Amino acid sequence: MEGPLQTATPTGEGTAYFDFLAALRALAKGDPVRFPPFELARWGGLTFCLNYDHDPIQRALRNGRFYEAEALRHVTKLLPAGADILDVGSNIGNHALYFATQTNARRVVVIEPNPLAIAPLMANVVVNGLLGKVDLSYLGIGLSDHDEAGFTMDRHLRNLGATPMRKGDGQLVVRQGDALFADDLFHFVKIDTEGMEIKVLSGLSDLISRCRPLVMVEVQDSNIPQLTDWYTHHNYEPIEEWRVSRDASNYLLQPNG
């Protein structure tokens, strides 16, 4: 079967698939939340809500393992106790759930604009009892180097995580990270934003200068020269690289003091 699972029928955008704002209001009041249908995978004491059949992240979870587990284990060794983590482009929560359950992180803030991913992301947090550790306050937006409206999500039938944001006449907004998190401290920032990584990093310049966090960023090959300029300017250095697709890699960056 190609694309989304037939049981989930994730079609349309926004409330056509999942009204996450209504869901957040219901959670705040202690009311029941109505989620779309999901396929469930259970292992390691966790439950994963899945809605795409051939998506590589969901396939890994369906097969009993975290996606990018090697990189996650490597990052874990470098995190301080009680770390605060910013997960930009959280997708359905693979990385967020790992850090919330497999490390002693204090808080994981998730950023995810795609309604097709927000539904399983929120469900994964709720069913695993992680509302006290995973912060859902910033769902429904993307990050960039400035605030801007009018974005939409392209559809990707086989890979939910490869869905890019596009400027047009959509209802989604992007925000500058420094404006959102001016008073927050983060020890680790993960960025996976399908080509927008340089703008996201630029919009977090003040936070990164102030907090000096460990950074893991997925970078399109075409953006590597800009990434090199960025980490040189901010006195960071790459310490690990993992190839994740034919045209992108994850870079793990640490500050030089």
C-alpha positions as CSV (number, residue, x, y, z in Angstrom):
1,M,0.0,0.0,0.0
2,E,1.4,3.4,-1.0
3,G,1.2,6.5,1.1
4,P,-0.9,7.1,4.2
5,L,-2.6,4.2,5.9
6,Q,-6.1,3.7,4.8
7,T,-7.3,3.5,8.4
8,A,-6.0,7.0,9.1
9,T,-7.0,8.8,5.8
10,P,-4.8,11.8,6.5
11,T,-6.1,14.1,3.8
12,G,-6.5,17.8,3.6
13,E,-4.9,20.4,5.9
14,G,-5.6,21.9,9.3
15,T,-8.9,21.0,10.9
16,A,-9.8,18.9,7.8
17,Y,-7.6,16.2,9.4
18,F,-7.0,17.2,13.0
19,D,-8.0,20.3,15.0
20,F,-5.0,20.5,17.2
21,L,-6.0,23.8,18.8
22,A,-9.3,22.2,19.9
23,A,-7.3,19.3,21.2
24,L,-5.0,21.5,23.2
25,R,-8.0,23.3,24.8
26,A,-9.5,19.9,25.7
27,L,-6.3,18.7,27.3
28,A,-6.1,22.0,29.3
29,K,-9.6,21.4,30.6
30,G,-9.1,17.7,31.2
31,D,-11.7,16.8,28.5
32,P,-11.4,13.9,26.1
33,V,-9.5,14.5,22.9
34,R,-10.8,13.1,19.6
35,F,-7.8,11.8,17.5
36,P,-7.9,10.4,13.9
37,P,-7.5,6.6,13.6
38,F,-3.9,5.4,14.0
39,E,-2.0,2.2,13.7
40,L,-0.4,1.4,17.1
41,A,3.1,-0.1,17.7
42,R,4.0,-1.1,21.2
43,W,7.5,-1.9,22.5
44,G,9.9,-0.9,25.2
45,G,7.0,0.1,27.5
46,L,5.9,2.8,25.0
47,T,3.0,3.1,22.5
48,F,3.5,4.8,19.1
49,C,0.6,6.2,17.1
50,L,1.4,5.9,13.4
51,N,-0.4,7.2,10.3
52,Y,1.9,6.6,7.3
53,D,2.7,3.1,6.0
54,H,6.0,3.7,4.1
55,D,7.3,6.7,6.0
56,P,10.9,5.8,7.2
57,I,10.5,7.2,10.7
58,Q,7.3,5.3,11.2
59,R,8.7,2.2,9.7
60,A,11.5,2.2,12.2
61,L,9.1,2.6,15.1
62,R,6.8,-0.1,13.7
63,N,9.8,-2.4,13.7
64,G,10.7,-1.8,17.3
65,R,13.4,0.8,17.2
66,F,13.9,4.6,17.2
67,Y,14.7,6.3,14.0
68,E,18.3,7.5,13.9
69,A,19.0,5.6,17.1
70,E,22.8,5.7,16.6
71,A,22.8,9.5,16.5
72,L,20.4,9.8,19.4
73,R,22.6,7.6,21.6
74,H,25.6,9.6,20.7
75,V,23.9,12.9,21.6
76,T,22.7,11.4,24.9
77,K,26.3,10.9,26.0
78,L,26.9,14.6,25.6
79,L,23.8,16.0,27.4
80,P,24.0,17.3,30.9
81,A,21.7,16.0,33.6
82,G,18.3,17.6,33.4
83,A,18.8,19.0,29.9
84,D,16.3,21.3,28.3
85,I,15.8,20.4,24.6
86,L,14.4,22.3,21.6
87,D,13.1,20.0,18.9
88,V,12.5,22.0,15.7
89,G,10.7,19.9,13.1
90,S,9.5,17.3,15.6
91,N,7.4,15.3,13.1
92,I,5.5,12.6,15.0
93,G,7.9,12.8,18.0
94,N,10.5,10.1,17.4
95,H,13.3,12.3,18.8
96,A,11.1,14.0,21.4
97,L,9.9,10.7,22.8
98,Y,13.5,9.3,22.9
99,F,14.8,12.2,24.9
100,A,11.7,12.3,27.2
101,T,11.9,8.6,28.0
102,Q,15.5,7.4,27.4
103,T,17.4,10.2,29.0
104,N,17.0,12.3,32.1
105,A,16.0,15.5,30.1
106,R,13.9,18.0,32.1
107,R,11.9,19.4,29.3
108,V,11.5,18.9,25.5
109,V,9.9,21.7,23.5
110,V,8.5,20.5,20.2
111,I,8.0,22.7,17.1
112,E,5.9,21.2,14.3
113,P,3.7,23.0,11.7
114,N,2.3,20.0,9.7
115,P,-1.2,18.9,10.8
116,L,-0.6,15.4,9.5
117,A,2.3,15.1,11.9
118,I,0.8,17.0,14.8
119,A,-2.0,14.5,15.3
120,P,0.3,11.5,15.9
121,L,2.8,13.7,17.7
122,M,0.3,14.9,20.2
123,A,-1.2,11.4,20.6
124,N,2.2,9.9,21.3
125,V,2.8,12.4,24.0
126,V,-0.6,11.9,25.6
127,V,-0.8,8.1,25.5
128,N,2.7,7.8,27.0
129,G,1.9,10.2,29.8
130,L,4.5,12.8,28.8
131,L,2.5,16.0,29.1
132,G,4.6,17.0,32.1
133,K,7.8,16.7,30.2
134,V,7.0,17.4,26.5
135,D,5.9,21.0,25.9
136,L,3.2,21.2,23.2
137,S,2.7,25.0,23.5
138,Y,4.4,25.8,20.1
139,L,2.6,23.3,17.8
140,G,1.2,24.6,14.6
141,I,4.1,27.0,13.7
142,G,7.4,26.8,12.0
143,L,10.6,28.7,12.7
144,S,12.5,31.0,10.4
145,D,14.7,34.1,10.5
146,H,11.7,36.4,10.8
147,D,7.9,36.2,11.4
148,E,5.9,35.6,8.2
149,A,2.4,34.2,7.3
150,G,1.0,32.5,4.3
151,F,2.8,29.2,4.3
152,T,1.4,25.8,3.3
153,M,2.7,22.2,3.5
154,D,3.5,20.2,0.3
155,R,2.2,16.7,0.4
156,H,4.7,13.8,0.4
157,L,2.8,10.5,0.0
158,R,5.7,8.2,1.2
159,N,7.7,10.3,3.6
160,L,5.8,12.5,6.1
161,G,9.0,13.9,7.5
162,A,10.2,15.1,4.0
163,T,7.2,17.5,3.7
164,P,8.6,21.1,3.1
165,M,6.9,24.3,4.0
166,R,6.1,26.6,1.0
167,K,5.3,30.2,0.8
168,G,1.9,30.9,-0.8
169,D,-1.6,31.5,0.3
170,G,-1.7,29.0,3.2
171,Q,-2.7,29.4,6.8
172,L,0.6,28.5,8.5
173,V,3.0,31.0,10.0
174,V,6.7,30.9,10.8
175,R,8.2,32.7,13.8
176,Q,11.7,33.9,14.7
177,G,13.0,31.6,17.3
178,D,14.8,34.3,19.3
179,A,11.6,36.2,19.8
180,L,9.8,33.1,21.0
181,F,12.5,31.9,23.4
182,A,14.1,35.1,24.6
183,D,13.9,33.9,28.3
184,D,14.5,30.2,27.7
185,L,17.7,28.1,28.3
186,F,18.3,25.1,26.0
187,H,21.2,22.7,26.3
188,F,20.5,20.9,23.0
189,V,18.8,22.1,19.8
190,K,17.7,19.7,17.0
191,I,16.7,21.0,13.6
192,D,15.1,19.1,10.8
193,T,13.2,21.5,8.6
194,E,13.6,20.3,5.0
195,G,15.7,23.0,3.5
196,M,14.9,25.8,5.9
197,E,17.7,25.0,8.3
198,I,19.8,28.1,7.7
199,K,16.9,30.4,8.2
200,V,16.0,28.6,11.4
201,L,19.6,28.8,12.7
202,S,19.7,32.5,11.8
203,G,16.5,33.1,13.7
204,L,18.0,31.4,16.8
205,S,21.3,33.4,16.7
206,D,20.7,35.2,20.0
207,L,19.6,32.0,21.8
208,I,22.6,30.1,20.5
209,S,25.1,32.8,21.5
210,R,23.5,33.0,24.9
211,C,23.0,29.3,25.7
212,R,25.8,27.7,23.6
213,P,23.8,24.5,23.1
214,L,24.8,21.3,21.4
215,V,23.2,21.5,17.9
216,M,22.1,18.7,15.6
217,V,20.9,19.9,12.2
218,E,19.8,18.1,9.1
219,V,21.4,20.0,6.2
220,Q,20.6,19.8,2.5
221,D,23.8,19.4,0.5
222,S,23.1,22.7,-1.3
223,N,23.2,24.5,2.1
224,I,26.5,23.1,3.4
225,P,28.5,26.2,2.4
226,Q,26.0,28.4,4.3
227,L,26.2,26.0,7.3
228,T,30.0,26.2,7.3
229,D,29.8,30.0,7.3
230,W,27.3,29.9,10.1
231,Y,29.2,27.6,12.5
232,T,32.5,29.4,11.8
233,H,30.9,32.7,12.6
234,H,29.4,31.4,15.8
235,N,32.5,29.6,16.9
236,Y,31.1,26.1,16.5
237,E,32.7,23.0,15.0
238,P,31.2,19.8,13.5
239,I,32.0,16.7,15.6
240,E,29.9,14.1,13.8
241,E,28.1,13.7,10.5
242,W,25.5,11.1,9.5
243,R,24.2,10.7,5.9
244,V,20.4,10.5,6.1
245,S,19.4,10.7,2.4
246,R,21.0,11.1,-1.1
247,D,21.0,14.8,-0.7
248,A,21.2,15.6,3.1
249,S,23.2,14.8,6.2
250,N,22.9,15.4,9.9
251,Y,25.6,17.5,11.4
252,L,26.3,17.5,15.2
253,L,27.9,20.8,16.2
254,Q,29.5,21.7,19.5
255,P,30.6,25.2,20.7
256,N,34.3,26.0,20.9
257,G,33.9,27.6,24.3
